[in-house]
C-alpha cells in the first residue's frame, strides 16, 4: 500500500501539420488553443465545458424528498446521513414528505412546491422519481440526485424511462446525478489531512471503497462522484471539474462504460493541459467483462483496443486492479515532478536487490550504472566486495549506524538519480527500524522520490504503521509490482505533460478542397469499386499506382503499354471485397498476349461468379517494400478511428495493428508505429533498406483527415496493402476498399 507522499512532447513539424490539415505545401498557421464553442470540421466540440459543480459539493440548501425517521425504513438511514453531511458543509436542510409533520425534529415541507427557497441540491428518495424531478425542474433546483434503480441497466423499458428522465432535466437546465447511484458523494471526508488530494469518480460505489479507505493511511481525498447511469451528469463532467480544483493532485476513476467517448477525451485533454494525472480502471477488456458492464450501467463499453488507444493518447493511465488504482493515484497525487528519470535499487541483500532490479528493468525503468566516483564514495561505508553499481547492496550492517543515512544521501545526491527504491522484505529490528527512519528523514530533505516496499505480510509493525505511513514524503508500497508500476506511471506522466500540446488545438475546423472532391465520389449505402476507392485516395493526396480502367482486351493491351510492363490486372467492381480468393488478380504480366489472356480470364471468372464489373484495372507493378495496412472505421463511443499495422496477408495472421482516435498529430502517429510488434521491418532487416517512415506517417495523417471530414459518410476504408518503399521513395496504395454509410 502506498503511504503518504508529497507531491516535451515535441510539437508537430510544419510539414506534417500541413499534411494533417490537407495542405500540400506552403506556410502553416500555428493552431490556437480550442475555446468554448469551437467545432471541428465534423461539427464536434473541441473544448470541454466545465460544469459549475461547486453548489453540488458545497450547497447552501438541500432538500430530501421522501425523508423519513421511521425505524427500519431505508430512507431513515439516508436522511440521517444527509442531515449530518449538510451540517458539516453548512447547508440548510429541508425534509420533504406529504404526511409527516417533522423528521428528526426538523419541520417537513409537504411537497417540492412548498420549499421555502430555491434549493441548490435535491436528493430524491422516492421509487418513481420522474414526477418529482419534473417538480424540481419547475422549482428551479440547481442539482438533483436520483438513487432509484430500474432504468437503462434493466433493458429497453428502463432505457425509455431514463430518456424521459433526461429529457425533463434538459428542458429545465437543472443537472441530475444518477439514476442508480448512491450516497458516496456525501461521505465524511477527513479534514485533518494535508497535501494534494485524490478526487474519485466511480460508476460502482462499492469499487471506490478501497480508495476511500486510503484516508486511514494518511492520504487525502477531496471528492467522490458516484455517477451511476449518467442520464445527465457523466464521468467527463466530473473529470473536467476536478481538473480545475487546486486541491486535486490526481483523479482516480472506476469506469464501466462511457456515456460519450468524445466528451471523456475532451475532459482528459483538459486534465492533461493542467498537468493533473488521471488513473482509470476501465472494465470491458474481455467479452465477459464488457457484457457484465453493459448490464450494470446500460452503456456501451466500446471496442477495448480503441478504448486503450484513446486513453493513452490523452495521458490517462489505465490500470487493471483496484490495488494499482490506489497505489498509482496516491503516488501521482503527491509526488513532486521528477528531477531525473534514473532509478536506483538500494537494499541490504544482494539477492533482493538483484531480483528487484530485474523486475524494474522489465517494467521499463532506467537503472543507470553509478559513476566510478559515486561508487568510490559509497565504498567509504560499504565493503569493497559488495556491488554498488546499481543495485546498491550495503550488506546489512551499515544501516545500523551513522553510515546508513550517509549512503542514502549519497545516492540521492547523484544528478542521474530521480527515484530511490528500497525493498524491505521483512522486519528485522533494530536494523529495519533504523533503516526506515533514515529513509524517512532523508526524504524530508530531498525533492526526489523515495519509495519503500514493506514486504512483511503482517503490516502491524511500528516501523510500517507509524514511521512509514506517518511520513508525508515517503511512498510506501506492499508489493514490488505496484511500486514499479507506480514509478513508471509517475515518470511517464511527467514526460507526457511536459510541453503537452493538445491534438484538439490543430484539429481542422473547415473542409479542405479534398473534401469537395471526395463528396462527388461517395455513394451512400454502397461499397465503392477499387477504381473508385483509389480515386477517393487520390482526392486526399494518397499515392496510388499508375493504372487505367479498361473494358476490352485491346484497351488492356494499350493501357499496359502506357503503364509500363510488368503489370498487374485486377477485376474492379463494387461487389468485390476479396479479389485474390476469387482468382480475380493476375500479377507479373510482361507481354501483350499475357494481358489479352488475363483480360479474358478475369471477365470469364466474374461472369461465372456472377460478379458485376465496372472494368478491369491495368496497374503498375510495385515491389520491394514493406506491406502495411491503413484503415478507417467507426467506433460506437469515439467515432472515426484510424488503424495502421502490418499488411498483406499478415494483417489477418498476426493482427499487429495500432489504433488512433482523431484528432492526432505526427507525434501520436509515430507512437502508433512504435508500438507495433513488427516495427523492426520498417527499419530494415536482413540487409533490406529502411522503409520510408515519413511517407507512411503522411498516409496515416491523410487518412485521419479523410476520417474527420467524411465522418459518418465513410463507414469503412481499408488500404491494404500500402507498399512502403525504401526511404525517400514514398508509399503506394496498391489496393483499397471503401464502404459508404447509408
Helices and strands as residue ranges (DSSP letters): H 14-20, H 54-57, E 61-65, H 74-89, E 92-96, E 102-103, E 106-107, G 112-114, E 121-124, H 129-138, E 143-146, G 152-154, H 156-172, E 175-178, G 184-186, E 197-202, G 205-208, H 209-212, G 213-217, E 221-226, H 235-243, E 248-255, H 261-274, E 277-282, H 287-297, H 304-313, E 317-319, H 322-334, E 342-347, H 350-362, H 372-378, E 392-393, G 397-400, H 403-412, E 417-424, H 431-444, E 449-454, H 462-462, I 463-468, E 474-477, H 480-497, G 503-506, H 513-519, E 527-528, H 530-539, E 547-550, H 553-563, E 567-572, H 579-582, E 585-589, H 592-608, E 615-620, E 625-635, E 639-646, H 650-653, E 657-661, H 666-674, H 680-683, H 693-710, G 711-713, E 714-725, E 731-733, E 736-740
